[in-house]
């Protein structure tokens, strides 16, 4: 079930945080529109790893198309 609350609920942040859990984000609305998401730290870390793996896949695909690239260039791009 999707958990949606108005941002004003943050006045009682304990109530909001009690509803956040793994695979259970809380979507906060402002003036009736989605504005923020509160997520569990493990979910956030998994999302960051996913973004990095997507970036790596993009770099590898680009390298396949254009041939080889210097290692220092690839490393600099990955560390951005």
N, CA, C and O atoms as a Maestro MAE file, in Angstrom:
{
 s_m_m2io_version
 :::
 2.0.0
}

f_m_ct {
 s_m_title
 :::
 protein
 m_atom[320] {
  # First column is atom index #
  i_m_mmod_type
  r_m_x_coord
  r_m_y_coord
  r_m_z_coord
  i_m_residue_number
  s_m_chain_name
  s_m_pdb_residue_name
  s_m_pdb_atom_name
  i_m_atomic_number
  :::
  1 25 0.838 -1.176 0.000 1 A "UNK " " N  " 7
  2 3 0.000 0.000 0.000 1 A "UNK " " CA " 6
  3 2 0.890 1.248 0.000 1 A "UNK " " C  " 6
  4 15 1.861 1.316 0.753 1 A "UNK " " O  " 8
  5 25 0.570 2.206 -0.816 2 A "UNK " " N  " 7
  6 3 1.325 3.454 -0.910 2 A "UNK " " CA " 6
  7 2 0.951 4.333 0.282 2 A "UNK " " C  " 6
  8 15 -0.226 4.504 0.599 2 A "UNK " " O  " 8
  9 25 1.971 4.884 0.933 3 A "UNK " " N  " 7
  10 3 1.758 5.731 2.099 3 A "UNK " " CA " 6
  11 2 1.982 7.182 1.704 3 A "UNK " " C  " 6
  12 15 3.114 7.599 1.461 3 A "UNK " " O  " 8
  13 25 0.903 7.949 1.639 4 A "UNK " " N  " 7
  14 3 0.947 9.356 1.227 4 A "UNK " " CA " 6
  15 2 0.447 10.214 2.384 4 A "UNK " " C  " 6
  16 15 -0.606 9.955 2.967 4 A "UNK " " O  " 8
  17 25 1.234 11.245 2.700 5 A "UNK " " N  " 7
  18 3 0.861 12.159 3.790 5 A "UNK " " CA " 6
  19 2 1.169 13.584 3.363 5 A "UNK " " C  " 6
  20 15 2.066 13.810 2.551 5 A "UNK " " O  " 8
  21 25 0.431 14.546 3.904 6 A "UNK " " N  " 7
  22 3 0.801 15.939 3.642 6 A "UNK " " CA " 6
  23 2 2.078 16.279 4.401 6 A "UNK " " C  " 6
  24 15 2.333 15.716 5.466 6 A "UNK " " O  " 8
  25 25 2.871 17.181 3.872 7 A "UNK " " N  " 7
  26 3 4.128 17.562 4.502 7 A "UNK " " CA " 6
  27 2 3.894 18.131 5.903 7 A "UNK " " C  " 6
  28 15 4.792 18.088 6.744 7 A "UNK " " O  " 8
  29 25 2.720 18.652 6.154 8 A "UNK " " N  " 7
  30 3 2.406 19.188 7.485 8 A "UNK " " CA " 6
  31 2 2.460 18.105 8.560 8 A "UNK " " C  " 6
  32 15 2.581 18.420 9.744 8 A "UNK " " O  " 8
  33 25 2.371 16.841 8.167 9 A "UNK " " N  " 7
  34 3 2.478 15.738 9.120 9 A "UNK " " CA " 6
  35 2 3.860 15.674 9.765 9 A "UNK " " C  " 6
  36 15 4.043 15.013 10.788 9 A "UNK " " O  " 8
  37 25 4.831 16.362 9.165 10 A "UNK " " N  " 7
  38 3 6.173 16.354 9.747 10 A "UNK " " CA " 6
  39 2 6.210 17.056 11.102 10 A "UNK " " C  " 6
  40 15 7.198 16.947 11.828 10 A "UNK " " O  " 8
  41 25 5.144 17.772 11.449 11 A "UNK " " N  " 7
  42 3 5.056 18.333 12.798 11 A "UNK " " CA " 6
  43 2 5.140 17.189 13.816 11 A "UNK " " C  " 6
  44 15 5.700 17.336 14.902 11 A "UNK " " O  " 8
  45 25 4.571 16.060 13.434 12 A "UNK " " N  " 7
  46 3 4.631 14.831 14.238 12 A "UNK " " CA " 6
  47 2 5.565 13.850 13.538 12 A "UNK " " C  " 6
  48 15 5.156 12.756 13.148 12 A "UNK " " O  " 8
  49 25 6.836 14.260 13.383 13 A "UNK " " N  " 7
  50 3 7.763 13.463 12.572 13 A "UNK " " CA " 6
  51 2 7.913 12.035 13.065 13 A "UNK " " C  " 6
  52 15 8.178 11.136 12.267 13 A "UNK " " O  " 8
  53 25 7.751 11.810 14.346 14 A "UNK " " N  " 7
  54 3 7.841 10.445 14.877 14 A "UNK " " CA " 6
  55 2 6.802 9.539 14.246 14 A "UNK " " C  " 6
  56 15 7.084 8.383 13.928 14 A "UNK " " O  " 8
  57 25 5.603 10.065 14.065 15 A "UNK " " N  " 7
  58 3 4.514 9.305 13.429 15 A "UNK " " CA " 6
  59 2 4.886 8.965 11.981 15 A "UNK " " C  " 6
  60 15 4.668 7.847 11.516 15 A "UNK " " O  " 8
  61 25 5.443 9.942 11.291 16 A "UNK " " N  " 7
  62 3 5.843 9.727 9.895 16 A "UNK " " CA " 6
  63 2 6.957 8.683 9.826 16 A "UNK " " C  " 6
  64 15 6.890 7.741 9.036 16 A "UNK " " O  " 8
  65 25 7.981 8.861 10.661 17 A "UNK " " N  " 7
  66 3 9.128 7.955 10.620 17 A "UNK " " CA " 6
  67 2 8.760 6.536 11.036 17 A "UNK " " C  " 6
  68 15 9.383 5.579 10.577 17 A "UNK " " O  " 8
  69 25 7.765 6.387 11.891 18 A "UNK " " N  " 7
  70 3 7.327 5.046 12.297 18 A "UNK " " CA " 6
  71 2 6.726 4.266 11.135 18 A "UNK " " C  " 6
  72 15 6.706 3.035 11.156 18 A "UNK " " O  " 8
  73 25 6.239 4.970 10.130 19 A "UNK " " N  " 7
  74 3 5.619 4.283 8.993 19 A "UNK " " CA " 6
  75 2 6.617 3.974 7.874 19 A "UNK " " C  " 6
  76 15 6.296 3.236 6.943 19 A "UNK " " O  " 8
  77 25 7.835 4.540 7.964 20 A "UNK " " N  " 7
  78 3 8.866 4.277 6.961 20 A "UNK " " CA " 6
  79 2 9.558 2.963 7.303 20 A "UNK " " C  " 6
  80 15 9.853 2.690 8.467 20 A "UNK " " O  " 8
  81 25 9.811 2.163 6.289 21 A "UNK " " N  " 7
  82 3 10.525 0.908 6.490 21 A "UNK " " CA " 6
  83 2 11.097 0.429 5.177 21 A "UNK " " C  " 6
  84 15 10.888 1.049 4.135 21 A "UNK " " O  " 8
  85 25 11.824 -0.680 5.228 22 A "UNK " " N  " 7
  86 3 12.334 -1.237 3.966 22 A "UNK " " CA " 6
  87 2 11.186 -1.488 2.988 22 A "UNK " " C  " 6
  88 15 10.191 -2.127 3.329 22 A "UNK " " O  " 8
  89 25 11.342 -0.981 1.786 23 A "UNK " " N  " 7
  90 3 10.306 -1.091 0.741 23 A "UNK " " CA " 6
  91 2 8.989 -0.435 1.153 23 A "UNK " " C  " 6
  92 15 7.933 -0.783 0.624 23 A "UNK " " O  " 8
  93 25 9.046 0.517 2.099 24 A "UNK " " N  " 7
  94 3 7.851 1.235 2.540 24 A "UNK " " CA " 6
  95 2 8.162 2.721 2.656 24 A "UNK " " C  " 6
  96 15 8.245 3.245 3.767 24 A "UNK " " O  " 8
  97 25 8.336 3.414 1.525 25 A "UNK " " N  " 7
  98 3 8.595 4.860 1.598 25 A "UNK " " CA " 6
  99 2 7.322 5.620 1.962 25 A "UNK " " C  " 6
  100 15 6.212 5.106 1.825 25 A "UNK " " O  " 8
  101 25 7.507 6.841 2.423 26 A "UNK " " N  " 7
  102 3 6.390 7.740 2.680 26 A "UNK " " CA " 6
  103 2 6.501 8.887 1.678 26 A "UNK " " C  " 6
  104 15 7.534 9.552 1.594 26 A "UNK " " O  " 8
  105 25 5.439 9.108 0.927 27 A "UNK " " N  " 7
  106 3 5.390 10.193 -0.045 27 A "UNK " " CA " 6
  107 2 4.721 11.382 0.619 27 A "UNK " " C  " 6
  108 15 3.608 11.269 1.133 27 A "UNK " " O  " 8
  109 25 5.401 12.525 0.608 28 A "UNK " " N  " 7
  110 3 4.875 13.732 1.232 28 A "UNK " " CA " 6
  111 2 4.380 14.692 0.148 28 A "UNK " " C  " 6
  112 15 5.046 14.917 -0.863 28 A "UNK " " O  " 8
  113 25 3.208 15.242 0.387 29 A "UNK " " N  " 7
  114 3 2.622 16.173 -0.571 29 A "UNK " " CA " 6
  115 2 2.664 17.591 -0.010 29 A "UNK " " C  " 6
  116 15 2.635 17.803 1.203 29 A "UNK " " O  " 8
  117 25 2.733 18.546 -0.920 30 A "UNK " " N  " 7
  118 3 2.676 19.953 -0.554 30 A "UNK " " CA " 6
  119 2 1.639 20.590 -1.466 30 A "UNK " " C  " 6
  120 15 1.755 20.509 -2.689 30 A "UNK " " O  " 8
  121 25 0.639 21.215 -0.887 31 A "UNK " " N  " 7
  122 3 -0.473 21.801 -1.649 31 A "UNK " " CA " 6
  123 2 -1.142 20.778 -2.559 31 A "UNK " " C  " 6
  124 15 -1.593 21.105 -3.656 31 A "UNK " " O  " 8
  125 25 -1.199 19.532 -2.086 32 A "UNK " " N  " 7
  126 3 -1.892 18.484 -2.833 32 A "UNK " " CA " 6
  127 2 -1.078 17.799 -3.911 32 A "UNK " " C  " 6
  128 15 -1.590 16.915 -4.598 32 A "UNK " " O  " 8
  129 25 0.183 18.186 -4.075 33 A "UNK " " N  " 7
  130 3 1.036 17.594 -5.106 33 A "UNK " " CA " 6
  131 2 2.226 16.898 -4.468 33 A "UNK " " C  " 6
  132 15 2.734 17.345 -3.440 33 A "UNK " " O  " 8
  133 25 2.671 15.810 -5.072 34 A "UNK " " N  " 7
  134 3 3.838 15.100 -4.571 34 A "UNK " " CA " 6
  135 2 5.069 15.997 -4.578 34 A "UNK " " C  " 6
  136 15 5.347 16.673 -5.568 34 A "UNK " " O  " 8
  137 25 5.808 16.000 -3.465 35 A "UNK " " N  " 7
  138 3 6.964 16.890 -3.358 35 A "UNK " " CA " 6
  139 2 8.195 16.168 -2.818 35 A "UNK " " C  " 6
  140 15 9.299 16.391 -3.314 35 A "UNK " " O  " 8
  141 25 8.031 15.307 -1.811 36 A "UNK " " N  " 7
  142 3 9.167 14.667 -1.159 36 A "UNK " " CA " 6
  143 2 8.882 13.190 -0.924 36 A "UNK " " C  " 6
  144 15 7.735 12.744 -0.945 36 A "UNK " " O  " 8
  145 25 9.969 12.441 -0.699 37 A "UNK " " N  " 7
  146 3 9.848 11.037 -0.331 37 A "UNK " " CA " 6
  147 2 10.803 10.784 0.824 37 A "UNK " " C  " 6
  148 15 11.965 11.189 0.786 37 A "UNK " " O  " 8
  149 25 10.302 10.111 1.849 38 A "UNK " " N  " 7
  150 3 11.138 9.688 2.968 38 A "UNK " " CA " 6
  151 2 11.336 8.184 2.809 38 A "UNK " " C  " 6
  152 15 10.371 7.421 2.774 38 A "UNK " " O  " 8
  153 25 12.606 7.764 2.714 39 A "UNK " " N  " 7
  154 3 12.891 6.348 2.492 39 A "UNK " " CA " 6
  155 2 13.815 5.814 3.572 39 A "UNK " " C  " 6
  156 15 14.543 6.566 4.221 39 A "UNK " " O  " 8
  157 25 13.772 4.512 3.750 40 A "UNK " " N  " 7
  158 3 14.658 3.805 4.648 40 A "UNK " " CA " 6
  159 2 16.092 3.925 4.118 40 A "UNK " " C  " 6
  160 15 16.303 3.927 2.905 40 A "UNK " " O  " 8
  161 25 17.064 4.023 5.006 41 A "UNK " " N  " 7
  162 3 18.455 4.203 4.589 41 A "UNK " " CA " 6
  163 2 18.935 3.057 3.704 41 A "UNK " " C  " 6
  164 15 19.652 3.293 2.731 41 A "UNK " " O  " 8
  165 25 18.559 1.838 4.019 42 A "UNK " " N  " 7
  166 3 18.971 0.690 3.194 42 A "UNK " " CA " 6
  167 2 18.426 0.816 1.774 42 A "UNK " " C  " 6
  168 15 19.120 0.489 0.812 42 A "UNK " " O  " 8
  169 25 17.183 1.291 1.638 43 A "UNK " " N  " 7
  170 3 16.600 1.497 0.307 43 A "UNK " " CA " 6
  171 2 17.357 2.586 -0.448 43 A "UNK " " C  " 6
  172 15 17.613 2.460 -1.646 43 A "UNK " " O  " 8
  173 25 17.714 3.658 0.266 44 A "UNK " " N  " 7
  174 3 18.462 4.745 -0.370 44 A "UNK " " CA " 6
  175 2 19.821 4.252 -0.850 44 A "UNK " " C  " 6
  176 15 20.237 4.563 -1.966 44 A "UNK " " O  " 8
  177 25 20.517 3.484 -0.010 45 A "UNK " " N  " 7
  178 3 21.826 2.962 -0.397 45 A "UNK " " CA " 6
  179 2 21.714 2.026 -1.597 45 A "UNK " " C  " 6
  180 15 22.563 2.051 -2.489 45 A "UNK " " O  " 8
  181 25 20.674 1.207 -1.620 46 A "UNK " " N  " 7
  182 3 20.458 0.317 -2.767 46 A "UNK " " CA " 6
  183 2 20.201 1.127 -4.032 46 A "UNK " " C  " 6
  184 15 20.683 0.769 -5.107 46 A "UNK " " O  " 8
  185 25 19.449 2.206 -3.913 47 A "UNK " " N  " 7
  186 3 19.181 3.077 -5.058 47 A "UNK " " CA " 6
  187 2 20.472 3.710 -5.570 47 A "UNK " " C  " 6
  188 15 20.693 3.777 -6.779 47 A "UNK " " O  " 8
  189 25 21.325 4.172 -4.657 48 A "UNK " " N  " 7
  190 3 22.600 4.772 -5.062 48 A "UNK " " CA " 6
  191 2 23.482 3.747 -5.775 48 A "UNK " " C  " 6
  192 15 24.124 4.076 -6.773 48 A "UNK " " O  " 8
  193 25 23.522 2.517 -5.279 49 A "UNK " " N  " 7
  194 3 24.289 1.455 -5.943 49 A "UNK " " CA " 6
  195 2 23.735 1.192 -7.337 49 A "UNK " " C  " 6
  196 15 24.491 0.995 -8.288 49 A "UNK " " O  " 8
  197 25 22.413 1.192 -7.450 50 A "UNK " " N  " 7
  198 3 21.774 0.983 -8.744 50 A "UNK " " CA " 6
  199 2 22.168 2.079 -9.721 50 A "UNK " " C  " 6
  200 15 22.504 1.796 -10.871 50 A "UNK " " O  " 8
  201 25 22.130 3.340 -9.267 51 A "UNK " " N  " 7
  202 3 22.513 4.451 -10.140 51 A "UNK " " CA " 6
  203 2 23.956 4.308 -10.604 51 A "UNK " " C  " 6
  204 15 24.258 4.556 -11.771 51 A "UNK " " O  " 8
  205 25 24.852 3.909 -9.702 52 A "UNK " " N  " 7
  206 3 26.259 3.732 -10.077 52 A "UNK " " CA " 6
  207 2 26.411 2.589 -11.072 52 A "UNK " " C  " 6
  208 15 27.210 2.685 -12.004 52 A "UNK " " O  " 8
  209 25 25.661 1.516 -10.887 53 A "UNK " " N  " 7
  210 3 25.770 0.396 -11.828 53 A "UNK " " CA " 6
  211 2 25.229 0.788 -13.202 53 A "UNK " " C  " 6
  212 15 25.753 0.349 -14.226 53 A "UNK " " O  " 8
  213 25 24.179 1.614 -13.224 54 A "UNK " " N  " 7
  214 3 23.649 2.115 -14.498 54 A "UNK " " CA " 6
  215 2 24.690 2.982 -15.197 54 A "UNK " " C  " 6
  216 15 24.874 2.887 -16.410 54 A "UNK " " O  " 8
  217 25 25.367 3.826 -14.426 55 A "UNK " " N  " 7
  218 3 26.412 4.694 -14.977 55 A "UNK " " CA " 6
  219 2 27.540 3.835 -15.553 55 A "UNK " " C  " 6
  220 15 28.031 4.101 -16.650 55 A "UNK " " O  " 8
  221 25 27.944 2.808 -14.809 56 A "UNK " " N  " 7
  222 3 28.996 1.914 -15.276 56 A "UNK " " CA " 6
  223 2 28.576 1.210 -16.563 56 A "UNK " " C  " 6
  224 15 29.370 1.099 -17.498 56 A "UNK " " O  " 8
  225 25 27.335 0.734 -16.615 57 A "UNK " " N  " 7
  226 3 26.842 0.071 -17.827 57 A "UNK " " CA " 6
  227 2 26.855 1.029 -19.009 57 A "UNK " " C  " 6
  228 15 27.193 0.634 -20.125 57 A "UNK " " O  " 8
  229 25 26.492 2.278 -18.774 58 A "UNK " " N  " 7
  230 3 26.505 3.287 -19.833 58 A "UNK " " CA " 6
  231 2 27.935 3.520 -20.325 58 A "UNK " " C  " 6
  232 15 28.171 3.605 -21.530 58 A "UNK " " O  " 8
  233 25 28.876 3.620 -19.407 59 A "UNK " " N  " 7
  234 3 30.272 3.839 -19.780 59 A "UNK " " CA " 6
  235 2 30.808 2.647 -20.564 59 A "UNK " " C  " 6
  236 15 31.513 2.823 -21.558 59 A "UNK " " O  " 8
  237 25 30.478 1.439 -20.123 60 A "UNK " " N  " 7
  238 3 30.949 0.241 -20.826 60 A "UNK " " CA " 6
  239 2 30.348 0.160 -22.229 60 A "UNK " " C  " 6
  240 15 31.035 -0.215 -23.179 60 A "UNK " " O  " 8
  241 25 29.074 0.508 -22.359 61 A "UNK " " N  " 7
  242 3 28.432 0.487 -23.675 61 A "UNK " " CA " 6
  243 2 29.093 1.502 -24.603 61 A "UNK " " C  " 6
  244 15 29.335 1.223 -25.777 61 A "UNK " " O  " 8
  245 25 29.382 2.690 -24.053 62 A "UNK " " N  " 7
  246 3 30.045 3.725 -24.844 62 A "UNK " " CA " 6
  247 2 31.442 3.255 -25.264 62 A "UNK " " C  " 6
  248 15 31.867 3.493 -26.394 62 A "UNK " " O  " 8
  249 25 32.145 2.593 -24.355 63 A "UNK " " N  " 7
  250 3 33.494 2.102 -24.664 63 A "UNK " " CA " 6
  251 2 33.440 1.043 -25.761 63 A "UNK " " C  " 6
  252 15 34.314 1.002 -26.627 63 A "UNK " " O  " 8
  253 25 32.417 0.187 -25.730 64 A "UNK " " N  " 7
  254 3 32.276 -0.835 -26.762 64 A "UNK " " CA " 6
  255 2 32.080 -0.198 -28.141 64 A "UNK " " C  " 6
  256 15 32.616 -0.678 -29.140 64 A "UNK " " O  " 8
  257 25 31.312 0.876 -28.178 65 A "UNK " " N  " 7
  258 3 31.036 1.542 -29.452 65 A "UNK " " CA " 6
  259 2 32.255 2.300 -29.981 65 A "UNK " " C  " 6
  260 15 32.523 2.295 -31.182 65 A "UNK " " O  " 8
  261 25 32.983 2.943 -29.086 66 A "UNK " " N  " 7
  262 3 34.062 3.819 -29.532 66 A "UNK " " CA " 6
  263 2 35.444 3.185 -29.468 66 A "UNK " " C  " 6
  264 15 36.432 3.821 -29.834 66 A "UNK " " O  " 8
  265 25 35.524 1.972 -29.019 67 A "UNK " " N  " 7
  266 3 36.840 1.340 -28.906 67 A "UNK " " CA " 6
  267 2 37.397 1.521 -27.503 67 A "UNK " " C  " 6
  268 15 36.652 1.714 -26.543 67 A "UNK " " O  " 8
  269 25 38.690 1.456 -27.404 68 A "UNK " " N  " 7
  270 3 39.302 1.532 -26.082 68 A "UNK " " CA " 6
  271 2 39.481 2.973 -25.632 68 A "UNK " " C  " 6
  272 15 39.522 3.904 -26.437 68 A "UNK " " O  " 8
  273 25 39.589 3.126 -24.294 69 A "UNK " " N  " 7
  274 3 39.817 4.439 -23.679 69 A "UNK " " CA " 6
  275 2 40.890 4.273 -22.610 69 A "UNK " " C  " 6
  276 15 41.028 3.193 -22.036 69 A "UNK " " O  " 8
  277 25 41.643 5.320 -22.339 70 A "UNK " " N  " 7
  278 3 42.660 5.233 -21.296 70 A "UNK " " CA " 6
  279 2 42.031 4.945 -19.931 70 A "UNK " " C  " 6
  280 15 40.966 5.469 -19.606 70 A "UNK " " O  " 8
  281 25 42.699 4.111 -19.142 71 A "UNK " " N  " 7
  282 3 42.184 3.715 -17.839 71 A "UNK " " CA " 6
  283 2 41.962 4.918 -16.927 71 A "UNK " " C  " 6
  284 15 40.957 4.970 -16.217 71 A "UNK " " O  " 8
  285 25 42.878 5.884 -16.931 72 A "UNK " " N  " 7
  286 3 42.717 7.044 -16.048 72 A "UNK " " CA " 6
  287 2 41.481 7.855 -16.410 72 A "UNK " " C  " 6
  288 15 40.845 8.433 -15.529 72 A "UNK " " O  " 8
  289 25 41.135 7.906 -17.676 73 A "UNK " " N  " 7
  290 3 39.931 8.628 -18.110 73 A "UNK " " CA " 6
  291 2 38.673 7.932 -17.606 73 A "UNK " " C  " 6
  292 15 37.750 8.580 -17.113 73 A "UNK " " O  " 8
  293 25 38.642 6.617 -17.731 74 A "UNK " " N  " 7
  294 3 37.493 5.838 -17.267 74 A "UNK " " CA " 6
  295 2 37.374 5.936 -15.756 74 A "UNK " " C  " 6
  296 15 36.276 6.115 -15.229 74 A "UNK " " O  " 8
  297 25 38.500 5.819 -15.050 75 A "UNK " " N  " 7
  298 3 38.482 5.910 -13.588 75 A "UNK " " CA " 6
  299 2 37.983 7.270 -13.136 75 A "UNK " " C  " 6
  300 15 37.192 7.350 -12.196 75 A "UNK " " O  " 8
  301 25 38.424 8.340 -13.779 76 A "UNK " " N  " 7
  302 3 37.981 9.694 -13.417 76 A "UNK " " CA " 6
  303 2 36.474 9.833 -13.622 76 A "UNK " " C  " 6
  304 15 35.792 10.457 -12.809 76 A "UNK " " O  " 8
  305 25 35.961 9.266 -14.685 77 A "UNK " " N  " 7
  306 3 34.537 9.340 -14.983 77 A "UNK " " CA " 6
  307 2 33.725 8.563 -13.952 77 A "UNK " " C  " 6
  308 15 32.651 9.002 -13.540 77 A "UNK " " O  " 8
  309 25 34.244 7.404 -13.539 78 A "UNK " " N  " 7
  310 3 33.540 6.585 -12.555 78 A "UNK " " CA " 6
  311 2 33.530 7.231 -11.174 78 A "UNK " " C  " 6
  312 15 32.584 7.038 -10.409 78 A "UNK " " O  " 8
  313 25 34.549 7.980 -10.851 79 A "UNK " " N  " 7
  314 3 34.678 8.577 -9.522 79 A "UNK " " CA " 6
  315 2 33.954 9.903 -9.387 79 A "UNK " " C  " 6
  316 15 33.970 10.493 -8.306 79 A "UNK " " O  " 8
  317 25 33.324 10.391 -10.434 80 A "UNK " " N  " 7
  318 3 32.571 11.649 -10.379 80 A "UNK " " CA " 6
  319 2 31.450 11.545 -9.376 80 A "UNK " " C  " 6
  320 15 30.701 12.504 -9.185 80 A "UNK " " O  " 8
  :::
 }
 m_bond[319] {
  # First column is bond index #
  i_m_from
  i_m_to
  i_m_order
  :::
  1 1 2 1
  2 2 3 1
  3 3 4 2
  4 3 5 1
  5 5 6 1
  6 6 7 1
  7 7 8 2
  8 7 9 1
  9 9 10 1
  10 10 11 1
  11 11 12 2
  12 11 13 1
  13 13 14 1
  14 14 15 1
  15 15 16 2
  16 15 17 1
  17 17 18 1
  18 18 19 1
  19 19 20 2
  20 19 21 1
  21 21 22 1
  22 22 23 1
  23 23 24 2
  24 23 25 1
  25 25 26 1
  26 26 27 1
  27 27 28 2
  28 27 29 1
  29 29 30 1
  30 30 31 1
  31 31 32 2
  32 31 33 1
  33 33 34 1
  34 34 35 1
  35 35 36 2
  36 35 37 1
  37 37 38 1
  38 38 39 1
  39 39 40 2
  40 39 41 1
  41 41 42 1
  42 42 43 1
  43 43 44 2
  44 43 45 1
  45 45 46 1
  46 46 47 1
  47 47 48 2
  48 47 49 1
  49 49 50 1
  50 50 51 1
  51 51 52 2
  52 51 53 1
  53 53 54 1
  54 54 55 1
  55 55 56 2
  56 55 57 1
  57 57 58 1
  58 58 59 1
  59 59 60 2
  60 59 61 1
  61 61 62 1
  62 62 63 1
  63 63 64 2
  64 63 65 1
  65 65 66 1
  66 66 67 1
  67 67 68 2
  68 67 69 1
  69 69 70 1
  70 70 71 1
  71 71 72 2
  72 71 73 1
  73 73 74 1
  74 74 75 1
  75 75 76 2
  76 75 77 1
  77 77 78 1
  78 78 79 1
  79 79 80 2
  80 79 81 1
  81 81 82 1
  82 82 83 1
  83 83 84 2
  84 83 85 1
  85 85 86 1
  86 86 87 1
  87 87 88 2
  88 87 89 1
  89 89 90 1
  90 90 91 1
  91 91 92 2
  92 91 93 1
  93 93 94 1
  94 94 95 1
  95 95 96 2
  96 95 97 1
  97 97 98 1
  98 98 99 1
  99 99 100 2
  100 99 101 1
  101 101 102 1
  102 102 103 1
  103 103 104 2
  104 103 105 1
  105 105 106 1
  106 106 107 1
  107 107 108 2
  108 107 109 1
  109 109 110 1
  110 110 111 1
  111 111 112 2
  112 111 113 1
  113 113 114 1
  114 114 115 1
  115 115 116 2
  116 115 117 1
  117 117 118 1
  118 118 119 1
  119 119 120 2
  120 119 121 1
  121 121 122 1
  122 122 123 1
  123 123 124 2
  124 123 125 1
  125 125 126 1
  126 126 127 1
  127 127 128 2
  128 127 129 1
  129 129 130 1
  130 130 131 1
  131 131 132 2
  132 131 133 1
  133 133 134 1
  134 134 135 1
  135 135 136 2
  136 135 137 1
  137 137 138 1
  138 138 139 1
  139 139 140 2
  140 139 141 1
  141 141 142 1
  142 142 143 1
  143 143 144 2
  144 143 145 1
  145 145 146 1
  146 146 147 1
  147 147 148 2
  148 147 149 1
  149 149 150 1
  150 150 151 1
  151 151 152 2
  152 151 153 1
  153 153 154 1
  154 154 155 1
  155 155 156 2
  156 155 157 1
  157 157 158 1
  158 158 159 1
  159 159 160 2
  160 159 161 1
  161 161 162 1
  162 162 163 1
  163 163 164 2
  164 163 165 1
  165 165 166 1
  166 166 167 1
  167 167 168 2
  168 167 169 1
  169 169 170 1
  170 170 171 1
  171 171 172 2
  172 171 173 1
  173 173 174 1
  174 174 175 1
  175 175 176 2
  176 175 177 1
  177 177 178 1
  178 178 179 1
  179 179 180 2
  180 179 181 1
  181 181 182 1
  182 182 183 1
  183 183 184 2
  184 183 185 1
  185 185 186 1
  186 186 187 1
  187 187 188 2
  188 187 189 1
  189 189 190 1
  190 190 191 1
  191 191 192 2
  192 191 193 1
  193 193 194 1
  194 194 195 1
  195 195 196 2
  196 195 197 1
  197 197 198 1
  198 198 199 1
  199 199 200 2
  200 199 201 1
  201 201 202 1
  202 202 203 1
  203 203 204 2
  204 203 205 1
  205 205 206 1
  206 206 207 1
  207 207 208 2
  208 207 209 1
  209 209 210 1
  210 210 211 1
  211 211 212 2
  212 211 213 1
  213 213 214 1
  214 214 215 1
  215 215 216 2
  216 215 217 1
  217 217 218 1
  218 218 219 1
  219 219 220 2
  220 219 221 1
  221 221 222 1
  222 222 223 1
  223 223 224 2
  224 223 225 1
  225 225 226 1
  226 226 227 1
  227 227 228 2
  228 227 229 1
  229 229 230 1
  230 230 231 1
  231 231 232 2
  232 231 233 1
  233 233 234 1
  234 234 235 1
  235 235 236 2
  236 235 237 1
  237 237 238 1
  238 238 239 1
  239 239 240 2
  240 239 241 1
  241 241 242 1
  242 242 243 1
  243 243 244 2
  244 243 245 1
  245 245 246 1
  246 246 247 1
  247 247 248 2
  248 247 249 1
  249 249 250 1
  250 250 251 1
  251 251 252 2
  252 251 253 1
  253 253 254 1
  254 254 255 1
  255 255 256 2
  256 255 257 1
  257 257 258 1
  258 258 259 1
  259 259 260 2
  260 259 261 1
  261 261 262 1
  262 262 263 1
  263 263 264 2
  264 263 265 1
  265 265 266 1
  266 266 267 1
  267 267 268 2
  268 267 269 1
  269 269 270 1
  270 270 271 1
  271 271 272 2
  272 271 273 1
  273 273 274 1
  274 274 275 1
  275 275 276 2
  276 275 277 1
  277 277 278 1
  278 278 279 1
  279 279 280 2
  280 279 281 1
  281 281 282 1
  282 282 283 1
  283 283 284 2
  284 283 285 1
  285 285 286 1
  286 286 287 1
  287 287 288 2
  288 287 289 1
  289 289 290 1
  290 290 291 1
  291 291 292 2
  292 291 293 1
  293 293 294 1
  294 294 295 1
  295 295 296 2
  296 295 297 1
  297 297 298 1
  298 298 299 1
  299 299 300 2
  300 299 301 1
  301 301 302 1
  302 302 303 1
  303 303 304 2
  304 303 305 1
  305 305 306 1
  306 306 307 1
  307 307 308 2
  308 307 309 1
  309 309 310 1
  310 310 311 1
  311 311 312 2
  312 311 313 1
  313 313 314 1
  314 314 315 1
  315 315 316 2
  316 315 317 1
  317 317 318 1
  318 318 319 1
  319 319 320 2
  :::
 }
}
